Amino acid sequence: MLIPKLDGSSPVPQYVQLYEHIKQEIVSGRLEENDRLPSVRKLADFLDLSTTPIELAYQQLVAEGFVESEQRRGLYVRKLPEPYARLGNDDGPDDGYNGKQAFPTRDNKVYEYDFHLSQNDFTHFPFQTWRKLFRQALSPERSGLLFYGDPQGEPGLRQEIAKYLHRFRGVACSPEQIVIGADQHLLLNFLSMMLKDRSGEIAFENPGYVLFSSTFRKHGYRIVPISLEEDGIDIRELNASRAKLVSVSPSHQFPRGMIMPISKRLQLLEWADETGGYIIEDDYDGEFRYHGRPIPSLQGLRRNGNVIYLGGFSQVLAPALCVNYMVLPYSLVEDYQRLQYDLLFEQSSSPLHQTTLQLFMEKGLLEKHIRKMRNVYRKKHDLLIDSIRTHFGEKANVIGKDAGFHILLEVDSPKPEEQMVREAKEAGIRVASAAFTWLSPPATARKEFFIGFGGIPLERIDAGIKLLSGIWL
């Protein structure tokens, strides 16, 4: 193993630097299966560190499945599942992965059959109405909107969001609990700084949304992957961990789509009560459920519970509006205000967009738009499911249907996953592998792909799936 040079002056803790270094050594192939890692004491002596950061780094590598501990023999590198093993092959074909990192690259190519996992259908965006309301916001009597605005978000919009969340998502909150920001990443950065003194580790669903786990990892948190059961996160595994923070997507788990039942939601709230912990509830597409009523939020089950609720208008309206929000429990409102005082940061979301959205909501137009788009996406969803059944038959399994903008397609094919993605793209079909969503990869590699239906025209869905089946099967 190439011994790392750790930067003691870096804001990134040394155990995180060491963990990242060893992980890259394994992914790149410089550390191979069954290679033995140095003992904790030996590496600590060599790096002139205490044993604590070495132990923490090793624990994280074990938790994520990169190494395993054998009694009386030490730590050994495990065989990497296919999605991770191929990341070290820099000379291979472009399969949608970026170098040695388990993340898909941004692809700006135009595809005839674009099954993007989170694309909106903008043909129904209320352009004329939005333009009219924006002109109303951008007027001389509202010249103050040209400045930074309220760091917590415009008061009028926070008032409308509180009412909207109560009606649509069952969230119980006041405007004072709402914090608005341009994107999720910024809000997660705030949370990472606010919660650091309460816990140095945080649990995440495995697989899950990597933006959340990556953001907290960059702030020095130890990441604890928690397995999923058929109805959501494994509460027993969470209880067995030392984590006092957990992030979940209970209304439509990302990426696998299961819904957390009321019994498990109550168990999760009990966990927070018993540990003094906090739950981060990611409700990224709770408005869009196509068969049955939308599932109410976890936050609404316990008004004064330790639940941090995150949502936004990227899928409801458009990502370009840059309006996201979090609802803090009262116990964290003062922490946010203290953070704002310490950093003196300004509002990242344009007050002009916020005010336009406020006017849109005051007139009842947002709820009308959601009802319209729910019908549009329902038709696309149902056609996609029918097309997969027709053209793939028993060779594929649909995971996570009936909500959101995508399904997962598990395909029975002898072809390697990266070859399948490449061949689809060469045929003018955008699909993405789901491998990057795993914090700790499964022992058996799965060939699962995101098939989004939000942005693709209705009339292209069946033809695209038929062509895809001909390529893959």
VOVEX-226520 format. One record per residue (C-alpha): residue in three letters; x, y, z. Coordinates in steps of 0.1 Angstrom, whole numbers, plus 5000, padded with zeros to 4 digits. Example, Ala and Ser with C-alpha at 12.3 -4.5 7.8 and 13.67 -1.06 7.14 Angstrom:
<mivexs>
ala512349555078;ser513749895071;
</mivexs>
This chain:
<mivexs>
met500050005000;leu501350354991;ile501550535024;pro499550855024;lys500651205033;leu498051335057;asp497551705060;gly497151795097;ser496152155089;ser493252045066;pro489652085078;val489051725067;pro489751495096;gln492851275092;tyr490850955095;val488651065066;gln491851145045;leu493250805054;tyr489950635046;glu489650805012;his493350715004;ile492950345011;lys489550334993;gln491250474962;glu494050234965;ile491549944965;val489350084937;ser492350154914;gly493649804919;arg496949904936;leu495549704966;glu494249374954;glu491949114968;asn493348944999;asp496049205004;arg496549265041;leu496449615055;pro499049725081;ser498049675117;val496549975135;arg499550015157;lys502149975129;leu500450235107;ala499950465136;asp503650455144;phe504650505108;leu502350805104;asp503150935139;leu499550945148;ser497450805177;thr495650475169;thr492150645170;pro492150795134;ile493550465121;glu490850265138;leu488050505126;ala489350475090;tyr489450095091;gln486050075107;gln484550285078;leu486250055052;val484849745069;ala481349905071;glu481349985034;gly482549635024;phe486049725011;val487949515037;glu487049245061;ser488449155095;glu489648795101;gln490248695137;arg493948675146;arg494948755110;gly493949125106;leu492249315078;tyr492149195042;val490949355010;arg487649204998;lys486749114962;leu485049424948;pro481549384933;glu481449454895;pro480149814898;tyr483249914919;ala485749684903;arg485449834869;leu485950194882;gly489750144882;asn489850074845;asp490750414831;asp491450274796;gly488050114790;pro485150254771;asp483050544783;asp480450364804;gly479050664823;tyr481450654852;asn483950934859;gly487450794864;lys487850624897;gln484750774913;ala481550584916;phe479450864901;pro477850904867;thr479251184845;arg477051464834;asp475951384798;asn474751674777;lys474151474746;val470751494730;tyr469051144728;glu466151044707;tyr464850834736;asp465851024767;phe464950824799;his466651074822;leu465950974858;ser464751314870;gln463851524839;asn460651734840;asp458151774812;phe458552144805;thr455952144777;his453352204804;phe455252474823;pro452952784827;phe455253024808;gln452853304802;thr451553314838;trp455053294852;arg456253574830;lys453353794841;leu454053724878;phe457753784874;arg457154124858;gln454854194888;ala457754104912;leu460254304891;ser458654644896;pro460054974910;glu457954944942;arg459654604949;ser463154734942;gly464354584975;leu464154244958;leu467254344938;phe469254314971;tyr470253984988;gly466953935007;asp466253765040;pro469053505047;gln466353265059;gly464153315029;glu461453575020;pro458853585048;gly455953575023;leu457153265006;arg457853095039;gln454253165049;glu452953005017;ile455252705020;ala454052635055;lys450452645043;tyr451252435013;leu453152165033;his450252135057;arg447752085030;phe449751865006;arg452251685028;gly450851685063;val453851885076;ala453252075108;cys455352385110;ser455452765112;pro457252995088;glu459853055114;gln460952695111;ile461552715073;val464952785058;ile465152855020;gly468252794999;ala469152764962;asp469852394963;gln469952084985;his473652084988;leu473752425005;leu471152325030;leu472952005037;asn476152205043;phe474252415069;leu472952095086;ser476451945086;met477752245105;met474852275128;leu474751905139;lys478551835142;asp478651895179;arg475751655184;ser477251355166;gly480251275145;glu478550995125;ile475450975105;ala473450675091;phe472150655056;glu469950415036;asn472050175016;pro471550224986;gly470550594988;tyr471050944975;val474751004973;leu474551384975;phe473551355012;ser476151105023;ser478951275003;thr478151615018;phe478351495053;arg481451285046;lys483251605033;his482451765066;gly484251485085;tyr481351265095;arg481750895097;ile479150745073;val477150435085;pro475450245057;ile472150085069;ser470549805050;leu467049825034;glu464249585041;glu461149545019;asp459549835038;gly462450065042;ile465450115065;asp466349835089;ile465549975124;arg467349695142;glu470549765123;leu470150145130;asn469650075168;ala472749855168;ser474850145153;arg476250425173;ala474750685150;lys472450965164;leu471651105130;val469950925102;ser468751025067;val465750855051;ser463450905021;pro460250735036;ser457550835011;his459450704980;gln462850564989;phe465650674965;pro466450474945;arg464350164952;gly460950324957;met459550144987;ile457150325011;met457850325048;pro454750205066;ile453350385097;ser454650115121;lys458250165110;arg457850545109;leu456750535146;gln459750305154;leu462050555137;leu460550835158;glu460950625189;trp464650575180;ala465050955178;asp463351005212;glu465350735229;thr468750835215;gly468151215214;gly468951175177;tyr467651355146;ile466051225115;ile466551395081;glu463551335060;asp464151375022;asp460751425006;tyr462051484971;asp458951384951;gly456251324977;glu453651514956;phe453751264927;arg452050944936;tyr450050794907;his447850524923;gly446450584957;arg446750904978;pro450151074984;ile451850945015;pro451851205043;ser455251315057;leu457051145086;gln457551495102;gly453751545106;leu453451245129;arg455251425157;arg454851805156;asn457751855181;gly459751555171;asn463451565160;val462751555123;ile464351785097;tyr462251795066;leu463751875032;gly461851955001;gly461952184971;phe460352284938;ser462752124913;gln460451844904;val457252024912;leu458052314888;ala461652344875;pro465252314889;ala466252644874;leu464052834899;cys466552734926;val464152724955;asn464652444980;tyr463852445017;met464252265050;val461852265080;leu463852265112;pro462452135145;tyr462252425171;ser465252275189;leu467452365159;val466052705149;glu468352895172;asp471352685160;tyr470552805124;gln470353165135;arg473653135154;leu475252985123;gln473953275102;tyr475353525127;asp478753355127;leu479153315090;leu477153625079;phe476053445047;glu473553595023;gln470553435007;ser471453204978;ser468053184962;ser466953484942;pro464353704960;leu462853764926;his462153394920;gln461053354956;thr458453634953;thr457253514919;leu456753174934;gln454953334964;leu452453504940;phe452053184921;met451153004953;glu448853274967;lys446653244936;gly446352874940;leu448252804908;leu450852574922;glu448252324934;lys446452344901;his449752284883;ile450651984905;arg447251824898;lys447751874860;met451351734861;arg450251434882;asn447951334854;val450651384828;tyr453251184846;arg450650904855;lys450050844818;lys453750824811;his454350594841;asp451550354832;leu452650334795;leu456250274806;ile455249984829;asp453049824801;ser455849864776;ile458449694798;arg456049404804;thr455349374767;his458949394754;phe461049254783;gly458548994797;glu460148774823;lys463648904815;ala463249214836;asn461849324869;val460349664877;ile461349814911;gly459850114927;lys456850194906;asp453750414912;ala455550734922;gly458250984913;phe459951034880;his461750704875;ile461550324881;leu464450084885;leu464749814859;glu466549494869;val467549304838;asp468448944833;ser471248964807;pro474548794802;lys476149124791;pro478249334815;glu476449634829;glu478849894814;gln478449734779;met474649754783;val474850124791;arg477250194762;glu475150004737;ala471950184748;lys473650524743;glu475050424709;ala471450344699;gly470250694710;ile468850584744;arg469750754776;val469750524807;ala471850524838;ser473250244860;ala472050244896;ala475450124909;phe476550464921;thr473750474947;trp475350204969;leu477350314999;ser478349955006;pro477949744975;pro476049414977;ala477949084976;thr476248994943;ala476349254916;arg472949364903;lys472249484868;glu469849764877;phe469150074856;phe467250404861;ile464450444836;gly463050794839;phe459750884823;gly459151254833;gly460851424804;ile460451184775;pro457451254752;leu454651004757;glu454750884721;arg458450784723;ile458250564754;asp457050234738;ala459350264708;gly462350344731;ile461650044754;lys461149814724;leu464549924710;leu466149884744;ser464849524748;gly466249434713;ile469649564723;trp469849414758;leu468149074754;
</mivexs>
